[in-house]
Amino acid sequence: MAERSQTAPEAGNDMGNDEAIGGNVSKYIVLPTGYCGQPKKGHLIFDACFESGNLGRVDQVSEFEYDLFIRPDTCNPRFRVWFNFTVENVKESQRVIFNIVNFSKTKSLYRDGMAPMVKSTSRPKWQRLPPKNVYYYRCPDHRKNYVMSFAFCFDREEDIYQFAYCYPYTYTRFQHYLDSLQKRNMDYFFREQLGQSVQQRQLDLLTITSPDNLREGAEQKVVFITGRVHPGETPSSFVCQGIIDFLVSQHPVARVLREHLVFKIAPMLNPDGVYLGNYRCSLMGFDLNRHWLDPSPWAHPTLHGVKQLIVQMYNDPKTSLEFYIDIHAHSTMMNGFMYGNIFEDEERFQRQAIFPKLLCQNAEDFSYSSTSFNRDAVKAGTGRRFLGGLLDHTSYCYTLEVSFYSYIIGGTTAAVPYTEEAYMKLGRNVARTFLDYYRLNPMVEKVAIPMPRLRKEKPPPYKYPLLRGSASNYPNGKGDKKSSVNHRDPSNSF
């Protein structure tokens, strides 16, 4: 039986209205007020009951206009940013205005030209809507809250249209990607299950390095990378995939990096939040990037598992944990940039600036001027801040941020919208920068490009098994260690 929409007398993004949003709309048919009978073409059907979907409520304002409400993160009404939904049963040349009315943030890249993403059944490649069709404003009809409105014209009756805040990157897509890498049977790529989420999804840990670096007793220089602790920050996954794709390639730089470094990558720290279509929180409503100080094995199991591993690696005298980089996306700033820590030791502080300076030289979309170093109390529970206080002077901890929208190339003022490929290119450039940091450039010339070796036997046993008990009980001290120092806008066919 068709559901009918009801226009709330005072819809908005106050808490009272959001309490009425208990889940995603499911094949929700919007019928005109007073209409009886079967739905006709043009009576829109909204749906968000799919992986990473988010749309909590639809109110029809007029024949052509609809107020759309983001479903808050599960168990946490504070966060309402990510949206991802489909519209079907459209009529050719049907023009509509959609108003996203309950954003939890006021500052937004929509003020700077950002536009929602759209694709359809016959045009499966995501495209940005034209910025001229998007408006971001303080709306008197919604208690002066900020609203993002966009105009759209449906052009193909049989198509299902999908709209999203940014390029989606689902847990299932991630699992298929890792499965495809495993099937290549590379002897320098290992995939392990470090743990499980509350809803029993996999916490994958990847190790990319030459097998010689994993032999018993070998000293290791480790670069540890994490992503998607905030599930709605989908660019994080594209950057992470760019890093992985480059490191497993036969590029001479990648081969040199594998010979000298051990890359440990946990690309999706919050698989439940990703699956559910949350913006910032886990299934239980926790912002995991505020719980590094004392993660719970039952409430924050993925974070707990990663922290245990890092602490044990830190306490292994054969292992030098040199870098920790946590990848995020930013909703109000352009470009890629980093956050680092502040140290009393001036020399350590200066050395920490080297990597982002080198990355700025390698990536046209990375901004060193936007990179900042802080000890903001609000960020005390983040991975960067916690590990920056735990690890010794040979380790560097960063948050890598990348804009949800665009980057500005030096010497110009024009914003270049990010594409999936541009995000992955930033990841490749992050990986390449380690070559410059470790001054391994001369080694590249000596590297031939042989065929990849196939793994003929099982990978070596996991060097760092999960510890029992809380990692926070481990002492911070340890024995001496050896120090070591052109993207076009997609064509708009809609």
C-alpha positions as MATLAB code, in Angstrom:
seq = 'MAERSQTAPEAGNDMGNDEAIGGNVSKYIVLPTGYCGQPKKGHLIFDACFESGNLGRVDQVSEFEYDLFIRPDTCNPRFRVWFNFTVENVKESQRVIFNIVNFSKTKSLYRDGMAPMVKSTSRPKWQRLPPKNVYYYRCPDHRKNYVMSFAFCFDREEDIYQFAYCYPYTYTRFQHYLDSLQKRNMDYFFREQLGQSVQQRQLDLLTITSPDNLREGAEQKVVFITGRVHPGETPSSFVCQGIIDFLVSQHPVARVLREHLVFKIAPMLNPDGVYLGNYRCSLMGFDLNRHWLDPSPWAHPTLHGVKQLIVQMYNDPKTSLEFYIDIHAHSTMMNGFMYGNIFEDEERFQRQAIFPKLLCQNAEDFSYSSTSFNRDAVKAGTGRRFLGGLLDHTSYCYTLEVSFYSYIIGGTTAAVPYTEEAYMKLGRNVARTFLDYYRLNPMVEKVAIPMPRLRKEKPPPYKYPLLRGSASNYPNGKGDKKSSVNHRDPSNSF';
ca = [
       0.000    0.000    0.000;
       1.389    3.410   -0.936;
       2.531    5.696    1.844;
       1.430    9.298    1.687;
       3.634   12.247    2.530;
       2.539   14.709    5.162;
       3.908   18.213    5.252;
       5.011   19.139    8.762;
       3.780   22.591    9.834;
       7.270   23.611   10.912;
       9.876   21.286    9.429;
      13.462   22.077   10.269;
      16.626   20.777   11.800;
      15.755   21.266   15.446;
      15.994   18.237   17.706;
      12.245   17.747   17.937;
      11.811   17.067   14.243;
      14.827   14.790   14.023;
      13.500   12.566   16.773;
      10.773   11.548   14.326;
      13.380   10.138   11.939;
      13.879    6.546   12.997;
      15.414    5.090    9.866;
      15.805    5.421    6.125;
      12.836    5.857    3.792;
      12.001    2.657    1.930;
      10.333    2.953   -1.484;
       8.489    5.977   -0.137;
       5.862    7.176   -2.652;
       4.984   10.865   -2.516;
       1.358   11.408   -3.553;
      -0.269   14.822   -3.889;
      -2.480   15.930   -1.022;
      -5.995   14.578   -1.508;
      -4.989   12.208   -4.296;
      -6.615    8.760   -4.360;
      -5.732    5.893   -6.619;
      -2.644    4.247   -8.016;
       0.596    6.253   -8.287;
       1.222    7.769  -11.713;
       4.408    8.675  -13.519;
       5.821   11.723  -11.800;
       4.726   10.632   -8.313;
       8.274   10.278   -7.063;
       9.448    7.216   -5.148;
      12.352    7.808   -2.733;
      14.534    5.046   -1.335;
      17.587    4.909    0.931;
      17.295    1.339    2.246;
      20.548    0.161    0.688;
      24.181    0.004    1.767;
      25.533    3.444    2.782;
      22.121    4.988    2.048;
      20.795    7.926    4.029;
      17.486    9.752    3.728;
      15.225    9.892    6.759;
      12.138   11.793    5.671;
      10.489   13.477    2.676;
       7.962   16.317    2.908;
       6.276   17.588   -0.244;
       6.148   21.385   -0.207;
       4.426   21.797   -3.582;
       3.995   19.952   -6.856;
       7.615   20.739   -7.738;
       9.387   21.080   -4.379;
      10.398   18.608   -1.654;
      12.026   19.029    1.763;
      14.457   16.200    2.459;
      15.703   15.273    5.934;
      19.022   13.516    6.541;
      18.749   10.583    8.921;
      21.015   11.284   11.919;
      23.878    8.901   12.666;
      22.670    5.821   14.512;
      22.453    6.449   18.264;
      23.727   10.010   17.817;
      21.406   12.822   16.647;
      24.244   15.378   16.542;
      25.585   14.443   13.110;
      23.576   14.993    9.927;
      25.729   15.596    6.837;
      25.941   12.488    4.611;
      23.037   11.747    2.283;
      22.662    9.061   -0.387;
      19.285    8.149   -1.903;
      17.504    7.161   -5.107;
      14.484    8.620   -6.919;
      12.394    6.693   -9.430;
       9.003    6.747  -11.171;
       9.915   10.085  -12.736;
       8.306   11.752  -15.734;
      10.371   12.952  -18.673;
      11.237   16.671  -18.382;
       9.943   16.730  -14.797;
      11.604   19.598  -12.966;
      12.016   19.546   -9.193;
      13.672   21.403   -6.352;
      15.086   19.317   -3.512;
      15.864   21.065   -0.214;
      18.205   19.305    2.239;
      16.925   21.054    5.348;
      18.556   19.617    8.476;
      22.352   19.748    8.109;
      24.045   19.697   11.505;
      26.842   21.980   10.221;
      26.467   25.590    9.162;
      29.833   26.027    7.434;
      29.942   24.142    4.165;
      31.772   23.929    0.864;
      28.361   24.501   -0.746;
      29.161   28.182   -0.173;
      32.197   27.766   -2.446;
      30.671   26.000   -5.426;
      30.368   22.409   -4.218;
      27.412   20.487   -5.658;
      25.805   17.103   -4.927;
      26.700   14.033   -6.972;
      24.260   12.332   -9.328;
      24.160    9.240  -11.505;
      21.396    7.216  -13.134;
      20.755    3.747  -14.471;
      21.827    4.593  -18.010;
      24.672    6.897  -16.879;
      26.388    5.012  -14.047;
      29.380    7.353  -13.737;
      29.008    9.858  -10.897;
      28.849   13.512  -11.946;
      28.586   16.764  -10.038;
      25.503   18.862  -10.599;
      26.182   22.274  -12.172;
      26.995   24.721   -9.326;
      24.563   27.237  -10.825;
      21.733   24.868   -9.886;
      22.760   24.686   -6.208;
      21.926   27.202   -3.474;
      23.097   27.263    0.152;
      21.357   29.778    2.378;
      19.873   30.529    5.778;
      16.196   29.721    5.386;
      13.462   31.616    7.298;
      11.033   28.736    6.688;
      13.325   26.397    8.639;
      14.016   28.443   11.771;
      16.822   30.245    9.946;
      18.796   27.021    9.672;
      21.021   26.466    6.656;
      19.450   24.687    3.708;
      21.034   23.332    0.521;
      18.609   23.454   -2.400;
      19.247   22.120   -5.856;
      17.180   22.176   -9.017;
      17.077   19.110  -11.221;
      15.352   18.000  -14.400;
      14.654   14.283  -14.883;
      15.088   13.370  -18.528;
      14.615    9.587  -18.825;
      11.480    7.981  -17.440;
      12.892    4.483  -17.078;
      16.017    5.577  -15.182;
      16.515    5.386  -11.443;
      18.445    8.449  -10.275;
      20.813    8.440   -7.324;
      22.023   11.514   -5.412;
      24.828   11.643   -2.826;
      26.850   14.110   -0.785;
      30.097   12.837   -2.306;
      31.328    9.788   -4.251;
      30.125    6.742   -2.260;
      32.620    4.025   -1.356;
      30.853    1.137    0.364;
      32.089   -1.671    2.591;
      31.097   -4.199   -0.105;
      33.081   -2.333   -2.754;
      36.051   -2.358   -0.389;
      35.756   -6.119    0.194;
      35.560   -6.812   -3.563;
      38.646   -4.652   -4.073;
      40.649   -6.582   -1.463;
      39.418   -9.895   -2.887;
      40.714   -8.887   -6.323;
      44.121   -8.019   -4.861;
      44.334  -11.364   -3.071;
      43.588  -13.237   -6.294;
      46.715  -11.722   -7.848;
      48.740  -13.863   -5.433;
      51.541  -11.307   -4.968;
      54.305  -12.391   -2.613;
      54.591   -8.886   -1.140;
      50.896   -8.401   -0.297;
      49.253   -9.951    2.768;
      45.686   -9.502    3.995;
      44.689  -10.424    7.539;
      41.616  -10.004    9.689;
      42.726   -7.968   12.659;
      39.330   -8.124   14.321;
      35.619   -7.572   13.793;
      33.207   -4.707   14.256;
      30.220   -4.794   16.604;
      28.090   -6.106   13.714;
      30.775   -8.690   12.833;
      32.201   -6.970    9.779;
      35.861   -7.490    8.998;
      38.607   -5.182   10.182;
      41.151   -5.798    7.429;
      44.870   -5.230    7.893;
      47.102   -5.155    4.823;
      50.867   -5.655    4.884;
      52.765   -4.563    1.779;
      56.511   -5.212    1.797;
      59.229   -7.461    0.450;
      59.005  -10.946    2.027;
      62.605  -10.491    3.231;
      61.383   -7.825    5.646;
      59.029  -10.320    7.305;
      61.571  -13.027    8.032;
      62.222  -13.891   11.668;
      64.495  -11.382   13.363;
      64.402   -8.807   10.550;
      64.421   -5.160   11.541;
      61.444   -3.258   10.202;
      60.755    0.367    9.391;
      56.958    0.597    9.517;
      54.588    3.108    7.941;
      51.117    2.654    9.457;
      48.132    4.088    7.573;
      44.462    4.112    8.609;
      41.308    5.392    6.915;
      37.553    5.760    7.178;
      37.325    6.144   10.933;
      34.628    8.695    9.998;
      32.377    6.721    7.644;
      30.910    9.603    5.644;
      34.371   10.822    4.654;
      34.423    8.702    1.512;
      37.394   10.463   -0.185;
      39.528    8.760    2.475;
      38.880    5.396    0.803;
      39.842    6.646   -2.652;
      43.104    8.125   -1.316;
      43.787    4.875    0.521;
      43.137    2.835   -2.619;
      45.537    5.092   -4.522;
      48.249    4.345   -1.952;
      47.602    0.591   -2.105;
      47.377    0.433   -5.903;
      50.721    2.177   -6.232;
      52.495    0.126   -3.564;
      51.474   -3.221   -5.109;
      52.364   -2.098   -8.650;
      55.514   -2.944  -10.584;
      56.534    0.709  -10.740;
      60.273    0.994   -9.890;
      59.522    3.433   -7.071;
      57.017    0.994   -5.544;
      59.557   -1.836   -5.706;
      62.180    0.267   -3.902;
      59.672    1.264   -1.230;
      58.724   -2.377   -0.632;
      62.398   -3.297   -0.240;
      63.044   -0.660    2.428;
      59.740   -0.206    4.274;
      56.878   -2.231    5.732;
      53.479   -0.680    5.006;
      50.695   -1.638    7.404;
      47.315   -0.348    6.224;
      43.920   -0.585    7.947;
      41.796    1.123    5.283;
      38.372    0.979    6.971;
      38.347    1.462   10.762;
      34.570    1.957   10.985;
      32.948   -0.661    8.713;
      29.607   -0.566   10.556;
      29.267    3.197   10.161;
      30.209    2.913    6.491;
      27.608    0.209    5.879;
      24.876    2.090    7.745;
      25.389    5.389    5.922;
      26.518    7.348    8.979;
      28.590   10.482    8.633;
      30.811   10.380   11.710;
      29.819    7.665   14.166;
      29.856    3.914   14.693;
      26.810    1.673   15.134;
      26.646    2.641   18.829;
      26.914    6.378   18.188;
      30.607    6.796   19.066;
      32.981    9.108   17.233;
      35.792    6.540   17.206;
      38.405    9.220   16.570;
      37.860   10.534   20.102;
      38.444    7.186   21.857;
      42.090    6.348   21.198;
      43.068    6.984   24.829;
      41.115    3.991   26.131;
      39.119    2.123   23.462;
      36.713   -0.507   24.720;
      37.067   -4.040   23.285;
      33.260   -4.333   23.063;
      32.173   -0.764   22.209;
      35.121    0.189   19.957;
      36.531   -3.213   18.913;
      38.165   -2.072   15.657;
      39.965    0.796   17.362;
      40.938   -1.486   20.237;
      42.485   -4.005   17.843;
      44.489   -1.401   15.920;
      45.731    0.264   19.099;
      46.857   -3.076   20.528;
      48.821   -3.797   17.368;
      50.490   -0.374   17.311;
      51.431   -0.561   20.988;
      52.987   -3.989   20.572;
      54.910   -2.894   17.499;
      56.128    0.122   19.438;
      57.417   -2.126   22.219;
      59.234   -4.453   19.809;
      62.927   -3.429   19.692;
      63.217   -4.830   16.151;
      60.473   -2.541   14.863;
      60.746    1.182   14.224;
      57.252    2.658   13.831;
      58.225    5.668   11.765;
      54.953    7.089   10.472;
      51.310    7.036   11.422;
      48.955    8.688    8.910;
      45.180    8.771    9.421;
      43.243    9.759    6.281;
      40.136   11.966    6.490;
      38.011   14.289    4.337;
      37.242   17.935    5.155;
      33.848   19.599    4.685;
      34.882   23.266    4.709;
      38.391   23.526    3.217;
      39.906   23.083   -0.231;
      42.920   20.959   -1.217;
      44.727   18.234    0.636;
      46.591   19.235    3.791;
      47.825   17.782    7.068;
      47.500   18.244   10.803;
      50.578   17.509   12.900;
      51.553   17.764   16.551;
      53.412   20.398   18.549;
      56.516   19.368   20.508;
      58.688   21.252   22.992;
      61.745   19.918   21.161;
      62.247   22.443   18.356;
      64.332   20.037   16.270;
      61.623   17.368   16.421;
      59.015   19.938   15.485;
      61.037   21.022   12.463;
      61.652   17.422   11.352;
      57.919   16.781   11.519;
      57.380   19.448    8.846;
      59.614   17.681    6.307;
      57.119   15.101    5.028;
      54.265   17.544    4.279;
      56.754   19.903    2.604;
      57.934   17.074    0.349;
      54.351   16.029   -0.370;
      53.560   19.594   -1.391;
      56.309   19.350   -4.024;
      54.908   16.074   -5.380;
      51.161   16.798   -5.368;
      49.685   19.872   -7.035;
      46.541   19.552   -4.911;
      48.359   19.407   -1.555;
      48.685   22.690    0.334;
      51.487   23.158    2.853;
      50.130   26.605    3.738;
      46.903   24.940    4.948;
      48.874   22.368    6.959;
      48.892   23.147   10.673;
      50.422   21.811   13.865;
      48.396   21.972   17.066;
      47.627   20.475   20.456;
      43.952   21.414   20.544;
      42.358   19.856   23.642;
      39.292   18.875   21.583;
      41.534   16.606   19.484;
      43.156   14.839   22.446;
      41.407   11.522   21.726;
      42.387   11.380   18.056;
      44.856    8.876   16.653;
      47.284   11.649   15.709;
      47.315   13.238   19.173;
      47.365   10.011   21.186;
      50.088    8.312   19.164;
      52.057   11.551   18.941;
      52.259   11.482   22.732;
      52.990    7.751   22.938;
      55.622    7.226   20.260;
      59.215    8.418   20.512;
      61.117   11.133   18.667;
      61.749    8.924   15.622;
      57.996    8.661   14.869;
      55.748   11.151   13.085;
      51.962   11.199   13.339;
      49.681   13.066   10.961;
      46.065   13.455    9.965;
      45.846   13.746    6.180;
      42.787   15.743    5.139;
      41.413   16.071    1.621;
      38.574   18.325    0.525;
      35.145   16.885   -0.205;
      35.004   19.302   -3.113;
      38.052   20.687   -4.892;
      41.622   21.886   -4.994;
      43.189   25.095   -6.239;
      46.373   24.823   -8.270;
      49.114   27.232   -7.235;
      49.095   30.532   -9.101;
      45.388   30.297   -9.971;
      42.104   30.954   -8.222;
      39.988   28.405  -10.094;
      38.669   25.490   -8.054;
      39.216   22.112   -9.742;
      36.588   19.631   -8.515;
      38.002   16.347   -7.262;
      37.208   13.177   -9.177;
      37.624    9.611   -7.932;
      40.815    9.424   -9.989;
      42.150   12.694   -8.533;
      41.667   11.373   -4.999;
      43.547    8.197   -5.930;
      46.298   10.263   -7.547;
      46.816   12.042   -4.221;
      47.213    8.601   -2.640;
      49.852    7.655   -5.214;
      51.703   10.885   -4.496;
      51.616   10.215   -0.748;
      53.263    6.832   -1.389;
      55.897    8.301   -3.721;
      56.847   10.942   -1.153;
      58.390    8.286    1.084;
      61.019    7.806   -1.612;
      62.086   11.435   -1.230;
      61.856   11.357    2.548;
      64.209    8.382    2.840;
      66.425    9.646   -0.020;
      65.982    6.415   -1.930;
      65.897    8.050   -5.381;
      69.302    6.653   -6.457;
      67.981    3.137   -5.818;
      65.239    3.494   -8.447;
      67.700    3.569  -11.334;
      69.063    0.186  -10.276;
      65.683   -1.500  -10.286;
      64.713   -3.597  -13.282;
      61.089   -4.548  -13.773;
      60.785   -8.340  -13.582;
      57.535  -10.253  -13.612;
      55.921  -10.385  -10.161;
      56.698  -13.499   -8.178;
      53.812  -15.710   -7.183;
      53.438  -16.837   -3.620;
      53.952  -20.588   -3.528;
      53.456  -21.105    0.149;
      51.329  -19.715    2.942;
      52.259  -16.255    4.187;
      54.383  -16.118    7.313;
      52.429  -16.214   10.567;
      51.192  -12.882   11.824;
      54.103  -11.239   13.615;
      51.926   -9.224   15.987;
      49.079  -11.378   17.341;
      46.299   -9.577   19.137;
      47.192   -8.981   22.762;
      44.971   -9.988   25.588;
      43.845   -7.256   27.924;
      43.883   -3.512   27.400;
      46.703   -1.997   25.372;
      46.582    1.027   27.651;
      48.186   -1.107   30.355;
      51.419   -1.377   28.376;
      54.238    0.901   29.489;
      55.179    3.776   27.223;
      58.873    3.121   27.636;
      60.866    0.692   25.513;
      64.407   -0.290   24.717;
      66.669    1.701   22.474;
      65.808    1.603   18.808;
      67.701    2.413   15.711;
      66.666    5.913   14.618;
      65.814    6.699   11.049;
      65.594    9.373   10.155;
      45.012   17.109  -15.163;
      41.554   16.614  -14.102;
      38.629   17.873  -16.076;
      35.128   18.499  -14.769;
      32.984   15.530  -15.751;
      30.674   16.413  -18.609;
      27.178   17.156  -17.437;
      24.760   15.075  -19.462;
      21.826   15.461  -17.111;
];
